[in-house]
Amino acid sequence: MRARAVALALLAGAAPVFAQGECPPAGEVAARHLYGLWRAEFQDRGHVGTLLLEQHTVYAESVSGTINRDGERSRLAGDVEDGDFTLEESADGVHIAATWLGEVVEGSCGREIRGTWQAERDPRSHAFVLRKQ
């Protein structure tokens, strides 16, 4: 019965809703799967901060939140579509200070994202891993 409901939702153009404990494929992870606390690690630096992602107040299919780096906070806004993750970071809430671009890891049930973080005006990028807490 569940498979039929998912198939009907897909045919109707609606995103399927996954119950607690189910594991959506990477391409079906939606903003609601990202809500909560995430640990951010850079490959070359280890733990770099904790993110809190919530539903965006204006764009329902997006996320917003904050990153806390040892007491220093920046604002975040972004989304996930077809497994592709985009997040913009701003220290002042106006200008983009850094961009997170990544992909939801297949088989992670939407609980791990890998990609690159790049600060504005810095040619170097850093490989990151986000893991939902």
Secondary structure, 3 states (H helix, E strand, C coil): CHHHHHHHHHHCCCCCCCCCCCCCCHHHCCHHHHCEEEEEEECCCEEEEEEEEEECCCCCCCEEEEEEECCEEEEEEEEEECCEEEEEEECCCCCCCEEEEEEECCCCCCCEEEEEEEECCCCCCEEEEEEEC
